[in-house]
């Protein structure tokens, strides 16, 4: 694909006809990189739900579903990190109270 775009650029041709060949090359390269950074995760849904999805007109459900999954994963990851932080907090020995540290710092001045 890139070679064909390079050929078009060298000939001064562009597939869209409205943008410059350099812009088209960058755009197509970005699309390729974006497409390569995603992966597929399959789930099973009830056939009735699938039928309802197919009946919804002009909806961008894949994008909405992607957003819901990303939100759920981020929320779960935050919970996991918070649990790890709480575990580490219990492991650490008790330190000097903050008020005592502040008094000591003021006394030094």
C-alpha positions as YAML, in Angstrom:
chain: A
units: angstrom
residues:
- id: 1
  name: UNK
  ca: [0.00, 0.00, 0.00]
- id: 2
  name: UNK
  ca: [2.77, 2.41, 0.92]
- id: 3
  name: UNK
  ca: [4.59, 1.67, -2.31]
- id: 4
  name: UNK
  ca: [1.47, 2.39, -4.34]
- id: 5
  name: UNK
  ca: [1.05, 5.70, -2.50]
- id: 6
  name: UNK
  ca: [4.67, 6.57, -3.16]
- id: 7
  name: UNK
  ca: [4.09, 5.82, -6.85]
- id: 8
  name: UNK
  ca: [1.03, 8.10, -6.82]
- id: 9
  name: UNK
  ca: [2.96, 10.85, -5.10]
- id: 10
  name: UNK
  ca: [5.75, 10.63, -7.65]
- id: 11
  name: UNK
  ca: [3.17, 10.84, -10.44]
- id: 12
  name: UNK
  ca: [1.33, 13.70, -8.71]
- id: 13
  name: UNK
  ca: [-1.85, 11.69, -8.26]
- id: 14
  name: UNK
  ca: [-3.96, 11.41, -5.15]
- id: 15
  name: UNK
  ca: [-6.85, 9.02, -4.47]
- id: 16
  name: UNK
  ca: [-9.09, 11.58, -2.79]
- id: 17
  name: UNK
  ca: [-8.31, 14.34, -5.28]
- id: 18
  name: UNK
  ca: [-8.81, 17.02, -2.62]
- id: 19
  name: UNK
  ca: [-5.75, 16.63, -0.39]
- id: 20
  name: UNK
  ca: [-2.09, 16.77, -1.23]
- id: 21
  name: UNK
  ca: [-0.29, 13.46, -1.74]
- id: 22
  name: UNK
  ca: [1.93, 14.09, 1.29]
- id: 23
  name: UNK
  ca: [-1.12, 14.61, 3.52]
- id: 24
  name: UNK
  ca: [-2.69, 11.46, 2.15]
- id: 25
  name: UNK
  ca: [0.47, 9.47, 2.81]
- id: 26
  name: UNK
  ca: [0.63, 10.70, 6.41]
- id: 27
  name: UNK
  ca: [-3.11, 10.06, 6.90]
- id: 28
  name: UNK
  ca: [-2.90, 6.52, 5.56]
- id: 29
  name: UNK
  ca: [0.22, 5.81, 7.61]
- id: 30
  name: UNK
  ca: [-1.56, 7.03, 10.76]
- id: 31
  name: UNK
  ca: [-4.58, 4.86, 9.98]
- id: 32
  name: UNK
  ca: [-2.27, 1.87, 9.58]
- id: 33
  name: UNK
  ca: [-0.55, 2.56, 12.90]
- id: 34
  name: UNK
  ca: [-3.88, 3.08, 14.68]
- id: 35
  name: UNK
  ca: [-5.32, -0.11, 13.26]
- id: 36
  name: UNK
  ca: [-2.22, -2.04, 14.26]
- id: 37
  name: UNK
  ca: [-2.43, -0.89, 17.90]
- id: 38
  name: UNK
  ca: [-5.83, -2.48, 18.57]
- id: 39
  name: UNK
  ca: [-6.71, -6.09, 19.22]
- id: 40
  name: UNK
  ca: [-9.87, -8.17, 19.14]
- id: 41
  name: UNK
  ca: [-11.61, -9.41, 22.29]
- id: 42
  name: UNK
  ca: [-14.65, -11.61, 21.65]
- id: 43
  name: UNK
  ca: [-17.62, -11.97, 23.96]
- id: 44
  name: UNK
  ca: [-20.80, -13.98, 23.72]
- id: 45
  name: UNK
  ca: [-24.12, -12.16, 23.97]
- id: 46
  name: UNK
  ca: [-27.67, -13.41, 23.90]
- id: 47
  name: UNK
  ca: [-29.08, -13.76, 20.39]
- id: 48
  name: UNK
  ca: [-32.00, -11.48, 21.33]
- id: 49
  name: UNK
  ca: [-29.57, -8.73, 22.29]
- id: 50
  name: UNK
  ca: [-27.70, -9.18, 19.02]
- id: 51
  name: UNK
  ca: [-30.97, -8.86, 17.12]
- id: 52
  name: UNK
  ca: [-31.79, -5.63, 18.98]
- id: 53
  name: UNK
  ca: [-28.34, -4.27, 18.16]
- id: 54
  name: UNK
  ca: [-28.89, -5.00, 14.48]
- id: 55
  name: UNK
  ca: [-32.26, -3.21, 14.56]
- id: 56
  name: UNK
  ca: [-30.89, 0.04, 16.01]
- id: 57
  name: UNK
  ca: [-30.53, 2.57, 13.19]
- id: 58
  name: UNK
  ca: [-27.58, 4.95, 12.87]
- id: 59
  name: UNK
  ca: [-25.97, 4.06, 16.19]
- id: 60
  name: UNK
  ca: [-22.26, 3.86, 16.78]
- id: 61
  name: UNK
  ca: [-22.51, 0.95, 19.20]
- id: 62
  name: UNK
  ca: [-19.00, -0.45, 18.72]
- id: 63
  name: UNK
  ca: [-17.53, 2.87, 19.86]
- id: 64
  name: UNK
  ca: [-19.90, 3.02, 22.84]
- id: 65
  name: UNK
  ca: [-19.13, -0.58, 23.81]
- id: 66
  name: UNK
  ca: [-15.41, 0.11, 23.50]
- id: 67
  name: UNK
  ca: [-15.82, 3.11, 25.81]
- id: 68
  name: UNK
  ca: [-17.77, 1.09, 28.37]
- id: 69
  name: UNK
  ca: [-15.15, -1.65, 28.40]
- id: 70
  name: UNK
  ca: [-12.30, 0.87, 28.73]
- id: 71
  name: UNK
  ca: [-14.10, 2.57, 31.63]
- id: 72
  name: UNK
  ca: [-14.71, -0.73, 33.41]
- id: 73
  name: UNK
  ca: [-11.09, -1.81, 32.95]
- id: 74
  name: UNK
  ca: [-9.78, 1.54, 34.24]
- id: 75
  name: UNK
  ca: [-12.09, 1.33, 37.27]
- id: 76
  name: UNK
  ca: [-10.95, -2.24, 38.05]
- id: 77
  name: UNK
  ca: [-7.30, -1.24, 37.64]
- id: 78
  name: UNK
  ca: [-7.75, 1.68, 40.08]
- id: 79
  name: UNK
  ca: [-9.36, -0.67, 42.62]
- id: 80
  name: UNK
  ca: [-6.47, -3.10, 42.21]
- id: 81
  name: UNK
  ca: [-3.84, -0.37, 42.69]
- id: 82
  name: UNK
  ca: [-5.68, 1.01, 45.73]
- id: 83
  name: UNK
  ca: [-5.81, -2.47, 47.30]
- id: 84
  name: UNK
  ca: [-2.06, -2.90, 46.71]
- id: 85
  name: UNK
  ca: [-1.36, 0.51, 48.27]
- id: 86
  name: UNK
  ca: [-3.45, -0.36, 51.34]
- id: 87
  name: UNK
  ca: [-1.59, -3.66, 51.73]
- id: 88
  name: UNK
  ca: [1.75, -1.87, 51.57]
- id: 89
  name: UNK
  ca: [0.53, 0.74, 54.05]
- id: 90
  name: UNK
  ca: [-0.10, -1.99, 56.65]
- id: 91
  name: UNK
  ca: [3.35, -3.50, 56.04]
- id: 92
  name: UNK
  ca: [5.23, -0.23, 56.61]
- id: 93
  name: UNK
  ca: [6.22, 0.58, 60.20]
- id: 94
  name: UNK
  ca: [4.65, 3.61, 61.86]
- id: 95
  name: UNK
  ca: [6.73, 6.69, 61.24]
- id: 96
  name: UNK
  ca: [7.15, 9.96, 63.02]
- id: 97
  name: UNK
  ca: [3.89, 11.96, 63.22]
- id: 98
  name: UNK
  ca: [3.74, 14.91, 60.83]
- id: 99
  name: UNK
  ca: [3.16, 17.42, 63.64]
- id: 100
  name: UNK
  ca: [6.37, 16.33, 65.36]
- id: 101
  name: UNK
  ca: [8.35, 16.65, 62.12]
- id: 102
  name: UNK
  ca: [6.97, 20.17, 61.57]
- id: 103
  name: UNK
  ca: [7.86, 21.23, 65.14]
- id: 104
  name: UNK
  ca: [11.39, 19.90, 64.74]
- id: 105
  name: UNK
  ca: [11.79, 21.76, 61.44]
- id: 106
  name: UNK
  ca: [10.56, 25.02, 63.02]
- id: 107
  name: UNK
  ca: [12.85, 24.61, 66.02]
- id: 108
  name: UNK
  ca: [15.87, 24.29, 63.73]
- id: 109
  name: UNK
  ca: [15.18, 27.69, 62.13]
...
